[in-house]
Amino acid sequence: MGMTREDVLNIEAERITKIIKFGDEEIECIYRKARKPMTKEELEAQEGPSRNTFAFAPAFNPRTFIAEEGILCEQDVAVKMRDGITIYCDIYRPQYITGRIPAIISWSFFGKRPGDGQDEWRIMGVPTQTVSNMAKFESADPAYWCRKGYAVVNVDPRGTGHSEGDLHLFGTQDGRDGYDFIEWLATQHWCGKIGLFGNSGVAMTQWRIAAEQPPHLACIAPWEGTGDLYRESAWEGGIPAYAFMEGVVGFTTGENYIDDMVMMAVKYPKMNAYWEDKIPKFEKIRIPTYVTACWNHFHLRGSFEGFRKIRSPKKWMRAHREFEWPDTYSKEGLEELERFFDRYLKDIRNGWELTPRIRIEVQDAYDFDFQINRPEREWPLARTQYKKLYLDAAGMSMSFEPYGQEAKISYDGQTGMACFDMPFAEDTEITGHMKLRLFVEADGHDDMDLFINIQKLDEDGNWLPISVLGEPHPGAWGKMRVSARELDPKLSTDYRPVQAHINTLKLSPGEIVPVDIEIWPTSRIWHKGQQLRIQICGRYIRENWFERLEWDADNRGNHIIHTGGQYESFLQIPVIPPRYVAGDYVYR
């Protein structure tokens, strides 16, 4: 059980409301007093969760100094936005380079010098001292980039740290401010071309800023960033994730107020103009873009949506198995990003355009990948063959052929689980979007929350997980609150259902309804004899994981899944055939 609606309502905080106009619609928005900025000494005096790094904000101290040998820092530089609000940034640039140099901006509410708040600036999955104390969380490290002839600009957006104003998370306001900042930066005597980079939250802001089309923004590199905040984070599948939102809102530091997404999720549980404003206008992005995605992280869907929808003729995607942080600071990741920035920020013709537009890691088991950086031309892959695995509740199995006999399986909605298994008779690659259609019934309640994992088993039925940061990942996933099963016909396709989140369709006693569940994309090989398992239950199954991935599930009584006959429950899988077969030789 995660944080509940009642838990949210019991959070004590100073709040205000403001009427904000989103397009033609006015919405009453709730803002919470942000966490007070703390010095390192104040932070160390705290106990429990109050010691979170994001509560740290260095004392306001405008100055120019040598941060490291050869690196100049202009600290707490003031920049005015179009409405008169002043925000602050730290600018790191090479000390001895004259003339104009390109700049890489990090834009996020995490705080621009978190490394000052602890003795060893540590990022999970990245060895200590790999990243310098000058680096902003999930961002370019000045210790690397300044020595490559770039400036790195760490920004505290409005409402963050000592910057003025109230912070409105991941919306058009953030994008407009990013526009204003870029156009200011372009006027500085030393500044050449400008790019954006960062992963996770720092990637998410890039989508919003680039959509505003600032004239002096040359390229972006959003490495793993959520797009549709409602569908991918706050209400994934229609199930509220209050705990993660509270982690974002509760630990953000500023002098004023912050957009209280947690209370807004309670106040506005369905899609409206407030949530629509947090969806980037991908179609307005026309500049060179280098995107990455991790097959096993919650930014996955947004990364692929962004890559697919932006209208830049120069866009690249790389999808991998390992978590975002070690990928960002790896030797290979840094060198490749440098080639991208050298091409579009320094005008060095280094052959970057010959980089395949899409590269994917095809996962196998644990930390073994079947293929690494396999080049592709499009997404979804044009050679995809969609096939259906029909579920049979009588044998808890699946088949490529429909079952004529009706059957059903019942399990406790809070503690139970249903698993359907099928061995593959030949090597089978699944790359792309899966969807799961289930005919379901709630026994003893008017709703049900479904948590889905798609797993791989060996020939003997033992689970073969994927390793992420050394921990076993549960597999490709999907979620569905059955009362939110209505689909958006404009956004949905045959291979990817997308919920509308407009109406609430509660279940009547004995009512059996079909639900189409979006399974987030993946790429994985099943060898001959290995089995695919669909794991279905009423709770999120993962233990010993560092992120606050919790959902406020609403399950009572039993869940019933119907299969066969008129209830053709199935998993549709994107099978990728080999590119070339000659006798026993198979080339994928």
Phi, psi and omega per residue, in radians:
M1 nan 2.228 3.113
G2 -1.629 -2.881 3.084
M3 -1.123 2.301 -3.096
T4 -1.688 2.978 3.068
R5 -1.026 -0.693 3.127
E6 -1.138 -0.669 3.084
D7 -1.048 -0.731 -3.138
V8 -1.084 -0.794 -3.100
L9 -1.156 -0.345 -3.130
N10 -1.620 -0.014 3.104
I11 -1.204 2.135 3.139
E12 -1.513 2.141 3.129
A13 -2.828 2.666 3.041
E14 -1.376 2.208 -3.078
R15 -2.282 2.688 3.005
I16 -2.336 2.860 3.029
T17 -2.117 2.570 3.096
K18 -2.390 2.527 3.024
I19 -1.526 2.024 -3.117
I20 -1.989 2.385 3.124
K21 -1.672 2.147 3.075
F22 -2.005 1.830 -3.031
G23 1.128 -2.125 3.133
D24 -1.703 0.027 -3.042
E25 -1.931 2.391 3.067
E26 -1.781 2.330 -3.079
I27 -2.207 2.368 3.008
E28 -1.389 2.021 -3.053
C29 -1.915 2.499 -3.136
I30 -1.755 2.299 3.083
Y31 -2.107 2.458 3.128
R32 -1.917 2.501 3.033
K33 -1.036 2.162 -3.075
A34 -1.224 2.824 3.118
R35 -1.133 2.304 -3.090
K36 -1.081 2.310 3.050
P37 -1.040 2.348 -3.132
M38 -2.097 2.513 2.981
T39 -1.309 3.004 3.111
K40 -1.051 -0.726 -3.115
E41 -1.146 -0.743 3.120
E42 -1.127 -0.688 -3.137
L43 -1.129 -0.745 -3.118
E44 -1.188 -0.383 3.116
A45 -1.390 -0.227 -3.128
Q46 -1.387 2.861 3.088
E47 -2.210 2.762 3.073
G48 1.143 -2.587 -3.057
P49 -1.125 -0.265 3.133
S50 -1.116 -0.300 -3.115
R51 -1.467 0.077 3.139
N52 -0.913 2.389 -3.067
T53 -0.996 -0.583 -3.067
F54 -1.214 -0.141 3.051
A55 -1.437 -0.114 -3.081
F56 -1.471 2.409 2.991
A57 -2.551 2.078 -3.132
P58 -1.040 2.673 3.087
A59 -1.021 2.476 3.140
F60 -1.104 2.125 -2.985
N61 -2.706 1.321 3.120
P62 -1.080 2.196 -3.133
R63 -2.937 2.906 3.017
T64 -2.143 2.255 -3.065
F65 -2.682 2.971 3.075
I66 -1.559 1.936 -3.087
A67 -1.317 -0.754 3.025
E68 -2.564 2.899 -3.127
E69 -0.938 2.113 3.104
G70 1.500 0.018 -3.104
I71 -2.157 2.077 3.133
L72 -1.637 2.427 3.098
C73 -2.159 2.186 2.938
E74 -1.760 1.933 -2.953
Q75 -1.764 2.461 3.093
D76 0.940 0.899 3.091
V77 -1.384 2.273 -3.088
A78 -1.498 2.402 3.099
V79 -2.395 2.254 -3.134
K80 -1.604 2.373 3.023
M81 -1.504 2.993 -3.046
R82 -1.097 -0.406 3.140
D83 -1.681 0.172 3.087
G84 1.646 -0.171 3.105
I85 -1.189 2.404 3.109
T86 -1.802 2.248 3.039
I87 -2.054 2.942 -3.035
Y88 -2.225 2.587 3.134
C89 -2.445 2.822 2.983
D90 -1.985 2.271 -3.106
I91 -2.000 2.083 3.071
Y92 -1.877 2.275 3.111
R93 -2.602 2.748 -3.125
P94 -1.047 2.360 -3.037
Q95 -1.248 -0.584 -2.940
Y96 -1.912 0.072 3.103
I97 -1.550 2.217 3.074
T98 -1.764 2.854 -3.101
G99 1.483 -3.048 -3.064
R100 -1.457 2.441 3.090
I101 -2.269 2.652 3.133
P102 -1.256 2.723 -3.114
A103 -2.176 2.438 3.058
I104 -1.965 2.121 -3.088
I105 -1.732 2.382 2.935
S106 -1.917 2.069 -3.062
W107 -2.135 1.907 3.073
S108 -2.913 2.920 -3.089
F109 -1.590 0.254 -3.050
F110 -1.335 -0.287 -3.050
G111 1.810 2.312 -2.917
K112 -1.505 -0.130 3.071
R113 -2.478 1.066 -3.111
P114 -1.110 -0.478 3.139
G115 -1.107 -0.393 3.101
D116 -1.249 -0.268 -3.026
G117 -1.600 0.000 3.120
Q118 -2.631 2.756 -3.056
D119 -1.202 -0.648 3.105
E120 -2.207 1.948 -3.138
W121 -1.283 1.883 -2.992
R122 -2.080 2.325 3.068
I123 -2.082 2.265 -3.038
M124 -1.006 2.309 -3.131
G125 1.496 -0.071 -3.120
V126 -2.097 2.141 -3.100
P127 -1.003 2.554 3.107
T128 -0.961 2.442 3.119
Q129 1.332 0.065 2.996
T130 -1.160 -0.659 -3.102
V131 -1.993 2.382 -3.064
S132 -1.394 2.903 3.095
N133 -1.199 -0.198 3.108
M134 -1.363 -0.297 -3.032
A135 -1.342 2.434 2.962
K136 -1.425 2.673 -3.111
F137 -1.013 2.280 3.071
E138 1.109 0.612 -2.991
S139 -2.427 3.077 3.108
A140 -1.116 2.417 3.134
D141 -1.631 2.049 3.114
P142 -0.982 -0.527 -3.125
A143 -1.090 -0.452 3.068
Y144 -1.602 -0.928 -2.938
W145 -1.306 -0.599 3.115
C146 -1.126 -0.571 3.118
R147 -1.374 -0.086 3.033
K148 -1.821 0.153 3.069
G149 1.570 0.406 3.116
Y150 -2.055 2.695 2.882
A151 -1.660 2.578 3.053
V152 -2.109 2.223 -3.061
V153 -2.066 1.960 3.124
N154 -1.700 2.157 -3.020
V155 -1.987 2.408 2.857
D156 -1.719 1.823 -3.141
P157 -1.095 3.017 -3.110
R158 -0.925 2.397 3.110
G159 1.436 -0.048 -3.117
T160 -1.873 2.414 -3.135
G161 1.010 -2.166 -3.129
H162 -1.729 0.057 3.118
S163 -1.201 2.535 -3.082
E164 -1.324 2.946 3.033
G165 1.540 -3.140 3.119
D166 -1.875 2.417 -3.072
L167 -1.479 2.152 3.006
H168 -1.940 1.981 -2.932
L169 -1.279 2.278 2.914
F170 0.924 0.713 3.134
G171 -2.180 -2.982 -3.125
T172 -1.081 -0.606 3.129
Q173 -1.020 -0.760 3.112
D174 -1.062 -0.722 3.125
G175 -1.117 -0.732 3.125
R176 -1.131 -0.707 3.105
D177 -1.108 -0.708 3.097
G178 -1.069 -0.699 3.050
Y179 -1.003 -0.905 -3.108
D180 -1.038 -0.712 -3.106
F181 -1.162 -0.748 -3.138
I182 -1.080 -0.746 -3.130
E183 -1.199 -0.544 3.005
W184 -1.172 -0.824 -3.085
L185 -1.042 -0.630 -3.115
A186 -1.112 -0.330 -3.138
T187 -1.511 -0.145 -3.104
Q188 -1.251 2.495 -2.956
H189 -1.068 -0.466 -3.051
W190 -1.677 -0.159 -2.892
C191 -1.536 2.221 3.011
G192 -1.700 -2.294 -3.140
K193 -1.281 2.748 -3.000
I194 -2.206 2.367 3.063
G195 -2.297 2.895 3.067
L196 -2.051 2.474 3.074
F197 -2.619 2.694 3.037
G198 2.649 2.822 3.113
N199 -1.985 2.869 3.103
S200 1.056 -2.135 -3.108
G201 -1.043 -0.539 3.132
V202 -1.344 -0.401 3.023
A203 -1.345 -0.664 -3.096
M204 -1.048 -0.695 -3.137
T205 -1.200 -0.476 3.140
Q206 -1.089 -0.722 3.117
W207 -0.984 -0.786 -3.060
R208 -1.203 -0.726 -3.114
I209 -1.204 -0.820 -3.110
A210 -1.087 -0.537 3.121
A211 -1.161 -0.373 3.085
E212 -1.408 -0.143 3.054
Q213 0.999 0.926 3.039
P214 -1.066 2.286 -3.048
P215 -1.009 -0.535 -3.059
H216 -1.706 0.216 3.041
L217 -1.580 2.039 -3.020
A218 -1.595 -0.576 -3.104
C219 -2.909 2.858 3.104
I220 -2.394 2.720 3.074
A221 -2.380 1.361 3.107
P222 -1.418 1.734 -3.099
W223 -1.591 1.679 3.068
E224 1.237 1.531 -3.131
G225 -2.444 2.226 3.071
T226 -0.970 2.479 3.086
G227 -1.800 -1.312 -3.127
D228 -1.418 1.715 -3.019
L229 -1.092 -0.575 3.139
Y230 -1.197 -0.967 -3.021
R231 -1.302 -0.443 -3.024
E232 -1.815 -0.193 -3.058
S233 -2.465 -1.143 -3.008
A234 -1.142 -0.719 -3.073
W235 -2.371 0.905 -3.115
E236 -1.022 2.134 -3.100
G237 1.224 0.071 -3.071
G238 1.620 0.085 -3.133
I239 -1.794 2.149 -3.059
P240 -1.210 2.432 3.099
A241 -2.037 1.194 -3.069
Y242 -1.093 -0.631 -3.007
A243 -1.109 -0.756 -3.120
F244 -1.188 -0.724 3.097
M245 -1.074 -0.682 3.109
E246 -1.128 -0.628 3.084
G247 -1.063 -0.621 3.116
V248 -1.302 -0.917 -3.060
V249 -1.211 -0.771 -3.027
G250 -1.190 -0.450 -3.084
F251 -1.824 0.067 3.129
T252 -1.401 2.314 -3.018
T253 -1.797 2.343 3.088
G254 -2.992 2.944 -3.105
E255 -1.479 -0.282 -3.005
N256 -2.187 -2.157 -3.019
Y257 -2.089 2.713 3.140
I258 -2.216 2.467 3.038
D259 -0.895 1.969 -3.048
D260 -1.514 1.417 -3.106
M261 -1.024 -0.530 -3.104
V262 -1.142 -0.882 3.100
M263 -1.178 -0.563 3.103
M264 -1.189 -0.558 3.074
A265 -1.164 -0.584 3.071
V266 -1.289 -0.749 -3.086
K267 -1.237 -0.679 -3.097
Y268 -2.214 1.389 -3.081
P269 -1.318 -0.176 3.116
K270 -1.963 2.836 -3.122
M271 -1.052 2.287 3.057
N272 -2.595 -2.993 -3.064
A273 -1.101 -0.542 3.105
Y274 -1.070 -0.853 -3.131
W275 -1.274 -0.633 3.103
E276 -1.044 -0.609 -3.121
D277 -1.164 -0.331 3.140
K278 -1.592 0.090 3.045
I279 -1.696 2.099 -3.105
P280 -1.079 2.612 3.047
K281 -1.540 1.299 -3.034
F282 -0.952 -0.644 -3.027
E283 -1.127 -0.241 3.137
K284 -1.561 -0.036 -3.115
I285 -1.578 2.088 -3.038
R286 -2.162 -0.027 -3.035
I287 -1.627 2.858 3.117
P288 -0.953 2.358 -3.025
T289 -2.455 2.292 3.092
Y290 -2.068 1.977 -3.047
V291 -1.919 2.534 2.926
T292 -2.200 2.811 3.105
A293 -2.550 2.482 3.002
C294 -1.792 2.223 -3.118
W295 -1.052 -0.279 -2.955
N296 -2.161 0.583 -3.083
H297 -2.458 2.717 -2.990
F298 -1.300 -0.069 3.010
H299 -1.480 -0.053 -2.988
L300 -0.969 -0.914 -3.056
R301 -1.090 -0.772 -3.119
G302 -1.112 -0.635 3.127
S303 -1.103 -0.805 -3.137
F304 -1.238 -0.631 3.087
E305 -1.106 -0.770 3.126
G306 -1.080 -0.830 3.139
F307 -1.044 -0.747 -3.078
R308 -1.207 -0.643 -2.961
K309 -1.624 -0.429 -3.133
I310 -1.128 2.634 -3.040
R311 -1.838 0.426 3.079
S312 -1.325 2.317 3.041
P313 -1.281 -0.173 3.141
K314 -2.096 1.607 -3.126
K315 -2.491 2.523 -3.082
W316 -2.364 2.554 3.110
M317 -2.291 2.378 3.000
R318 -2.283 2.103 -3.114
A319 -1.960 2.318 -2.995
H320 -2.414 3.027 -3.081
R321 -1.559 -0.728 -2.974
E322 -1.317 2.851 -3.078
F323 -1.166 2.788 -3.007
E324 -1.064 -0.680 -3.003
W325 -1.189 -0.912 3.083
P326 -1.100 -0.543 3.098
D327 -1.138 -0.722 -3.091
T328 -1.103 -0.691 -3.018
Y329 -1.827 0.203 3.101
S330 -1.289 2.755 3.110
K331 -1.000 -0.789 -3.095
E332 -1.154 -0.736 3.141
G333 -1.108 -0.777 -3.130
L334 -1.127 -0.786 -3.094
E335 -1.139 -0.664 -3.131
E336 -1.252 -0.706 3.086
L337 -1.102 -0.635 3.107
E338 -1.091 -0.696 3.105
R339 -1.099 -0.721 3.116
F340 -1.092 -0.846 -3.125
F341 -1.201 -0.652 3.084
D342 -1.015 -0.660 -3.113
R343 -1.220 -0.776 -2.971
Y344 -1.824 -0.174 3.050
L345 -1.940 -0.366 3.118
K346 -2.030 -0.073 -3.134
D347 1.059 0.551 3.074
I348 -1.506 2.120 -3.122
R349 -1.475 1.528 -2.995
N350 -1.876 0.230 3.114
G351 1.449 0.174 -3.112
W352 -0.973 -0.607 -3.083
E353 -1.050 -0.358 3.121
L354 -1.425 -0.087 3.055
T355 -1.087 2.278 3.112
P356 -0.951 2.421 -3.075
R357 -1.069 -0.570 3.106
I358 -2.331 2.331 3.012
R359 -2.299 2.389 -3.103
I360 -2.295 2.577 2.905
E361 -1.647 2.161 3.054
V362 -1.587 1.983 -3.016
Q363 -1.378 2.690 3.058
D364 -2.088 -1.528 3.122
A365 -2.601 2.623 -3.129
Y366 0.941 -2.231 3.128
D367 -1.789 0.390 3.103
F368 -1.691 2.241 3.079
D369 -1.870 2.380 3.131
F370 -1.205 -0.744 3.059
Q371 -2.459 2.595 -3.127
I372 -2.119 2.281 3.097
N373 0.921 0.769 3.089
R374 -1.214 2.215 -3.089
P375 -1.319 2.443 3.055
E376 -2.401 2.874 -3.071
R377 -1.813 -0.424 -3.015
E378 -2.669 2.910 3.071
W379 -2.443 2.269 -0.134
P380 -1.076 2.830 -3.079
L381 -1.155 2.349 -3.052
A382 -1.118 -0.478 -3.089
R383 -1.542 0.184 -3.135
T384 -1.054 2.363 2.998
Q385 -2.006 1.941 -3.116
Y386 -1.432 2.197 -3.130
K387 -2.243 2.656 -3.102
K388 -1.912 2.290 3.006
L389 -1.807 1.937 -3.074
Y390 -1.474 2.384 -3.090
L391 -1.544 2.499 3.062
D392 -2.240 1.905 -3.112
A393 -1.258 -0.314 3.131
A394 -1.191 -0.743 -3.120
G395 -1.932 0.059 -3.078
M396 0.880 0.806 -3.068
S397 -2.295 -3.126 3.104
M398 -2.436 2.789 -3.141
S399 -2.652 2.713 3.041
F400 -1.257 -0.244 3.126
E401 -1.837 2.482 3.131
P402 -1.118 2.681 3.077
Y403 -1.719 2.260 -3.119
G404 -1.395 -0.442 -3.065
Q405 -1.571 2.250 3.071
E406 -1.253 2.531 3.095
A407 -2.672 2.907 3.108
K408 -2.625 2.698 3.077
I409 -2.275 2.410 -3.139
S410 -2.110 2.453 3.073
Y411 -2.537 2.730 3.118
D412 -1.128 2.220 -3.046
G413 -1.114 -0.395 -3.113
Q414 -1.739 -0.576 -3.030
T415 -2.109 -0.243 -3.014
G416 -1.569 -3.112 -3.101
M417 -2.813 2.614 3.007
A418 -2.204 2.318 -3.139
C419 -2.192 2.319 3.094
F420 -2.052 2.227 -3.036
D421 -2.114 2.605 3.027
M422 -2.652 2.219 3.050
P423 -1.417 2.590 3.068
F424 -1.635 2.359 -3.134
A425 -1.411 -0.200 3.118
E426 -2.620 2.844 3.083
D427 -0.949 2.308 -3.078
T428 -2.387 2.139 3.057
E429 -1.732 2.274 3.062
I430 -1.996 1.964 3.129
T431 -2.375 2.093 3.123
G432 2.313 -2.575 -3.052
H433 -1.821 2.216 2.989
M434 -1.745 2.751 2.946
K435 -2.403 2.553 -3.128
L436 -2.049 2.084 3.024
R437 -1.786 2.169 3.110
L438 -2.192 2.475 2.921
F439 -1.710 2.050 -2.968
V440 -2.226 2.759 3.122
E441 -2.505 2.434 3.089
A442 -1.781 2.127 3.135
D443 -1.816 1.818 3.120
G444 1.781 0.131 3.116
H445 -2.744 2.987 -3.135
D446 -1.887 0.246 -3.139
D447 -2.757 2.923 3.053
M448 -2.732 2.462 3.062
D449 -1.865 2.230 -3.086
L450 -1.980 2.222 3.079
F451 -1.993 2.159 -3.014
I452 -2.043 2.361 2.943
N453 -2.196 2.432 3.040
I454 -1.877 1.979 -2.989
Q455 -2.046 2.918 3.103
K456 -2.073 2.315 3.113
L457 -2.082 2.676 3.049
D458 -1.408 -3.048 -3.067
E459 -1.089 -0.424 -3.118
D460 -1.710 0.100 3.093
G461 1.558 0.204 3.103
N462 -1.492 2.426 -3.103
W463 -1.192 2.345 3.058
L464 -2.013 1.581 -3.084
P465 -1.361 2.961 2.926
I466 -1.645 2.453 3.108
S467 -1.649 2.225 3.071
V468 -2.273 2.095 -3.025
L469 0.914 0.585 3.114
G470 1.380 0.049 -3.128
E471 -1.935 2.596 3.140
P472 -1.308 2.196 3.114
H473 -1.590 2.462 -3.038
P474 -1.224 -0.292 3.126
G475 2.071 3.022 3.090
A476 -0.972 2.517 -2.897
W477 -2.388 2.863 2.987
G478 -2.732 2.837 3.138
K479 -2.475 2.681 3.126
M480 -2.745 2.143 2.860
R481 -1.565 2.075 -2.950
V482 -1.079 -0.568 3.113
S483 -1.207 -0.196 3.098
A484 -1.864 0.463 -3.014
R485 -1.294 -0.256 -3.128
E486 -1.043 2.321 -3.093
L487 -1.718 2.711 3.034
D488 -1.569 1.940 -3.059
P489 -1.150 -0.428 -3.141
K490 -1.359 -0.546 -3.093
L491 -1.647 -0.395 -3.048
S492 -1.438 2.597 2.993
T493 -2.233 3.053 3.132
D494 -1.100 -0.566 -3.087
Y495 -1.647 -0.176 -3.102
R496 -2.545 1.752 3.077
P497 -1.328 2.439 3.130
V498 -2.216 2.156 -3.110
Q499 -1.244 2.570 -3.119
A500 -1.433 -0.656 -3.118
H501 1.028 0.796 3.099
I502 -1.959 -0.852 -3.074
N503 -1.935 2.769 3.045
T504 -1.945 2.063 -3.060
L505 -1.994 1.516 -3.120
K506 -1.239 2.742 -3.116
L507 -1.628 2.494 3.022
S508 -1.623 2.731 3.102
P509 -0.967 2.235 3.120
G510 1.417 -0.062 -3.106
E511 -1.320 2.298 3.105
I512 -1.957 2.158 -3.072
V513 -2.237 2.594 3.009
P514 -1.485 2.464 3.025
V515 -2.253 2.407 3.062
D516 -1.881 2.022 -3.016
I517 -1.860 2.172 3.082
E518 -1.274 2.153 3.010
I519 -1.760 2.194 -3.061
W520 -1.132 2.639 -2.977
P521 -1.078 2.741 3.133
T522 -2.709 3.008 2.979
S523 -2.577 2.078 -3.058
R524 -2.766 2.595 3.107
I525 -1.822 2.363 2.940
W526 -1.906 2.090 3.112
H527 -1.391 2.781 -3.121
K528 -0.896 2.236 3.132
G529 1.638 -0.382 3.091
Q530 -1.284 2.730 -2.990
Q531 -1.993 2.573 2.976
L532 -1.745 2.323 3.123
R533 -2.093 2.324 2.927
I534 -1.745 2.068 3.126
Q535 -1.818 2.106 -3.077
I536 -2.165 2.237 3.089
C537 -2.758 -3.117 -3.086
G538 -1.780 0.314 -3.103
R539 -2.631 2.790 3.104
Y540 -1.414 2.174 -3.084
I541 -1.824 1.757 2.996
R542 -2.897 2.337 -3.105
E543 -2.128 2.720 3.026
N544 1.029 0.676 3.107
W545 -1.943 2.468 -2.942
F546 -1.333 -0.423 -3.067
E547 -1.454 2.642 -3.094
R548 -1.474 1.151 -3.137
L549 -1.592 1.616 -3.113
E550 -2.373 2.564 3.123
W551 -2.252 2.573 3.110
D552 -1.550 1.404 -3.079
A553 -1.286 2.578 -3.125
D554 -2.093 1.442 -3.105
N555 -2.208 2.224 3.007
R556 -2.438 2.661 -3.122
G557 1.237 -2.643 -3.071
N558 -1.936 2.617 2.948
H559 -1.685 2.398 3.093
I560 -2.146 2.227 3.082
I561 -1.918 2.208 -3.133
H562 -1.811 2.429 -3.138
T563 -2.387 2.845 3.004
G564 1.312 2.807 3.110
G565 1.054 -2.207 3.137
Q566 -1.314 -0.148 -3.120
Y567 -1.900 1.278 -3.085
E568 -1.404 1.405 3.015
S569 -1.333 2.363 -3.107
F570 -2.701 2.777 2.964
L571 -1.901 2.106 3.071
Q572 -1.611 2.162 -3.055
I573 -2.043 2.516 3.078
P574 -1.580 1.692 -3.115
V575 -1.494 2.282 3.140
I576 -1.861 1.941 -3.141
P577 -1.274 2.756 3.074
P578 -1.053 2.634 3.101
R579 -1.298 -0.510 -3.070
Y580 -2.699 2.334 3.097
V581 -2.284 2.274 3.068
A582 -2.422 1.760 -3.076
G583 1.095 -2.135 3.115
D584 -1.498 -0.091 -3.105
Y585 -1.510 2.255 3.133
V586 -2.217 2.201 3.094
Y587 -2.014 2.138 3.139
R588 -1.867 nan nan
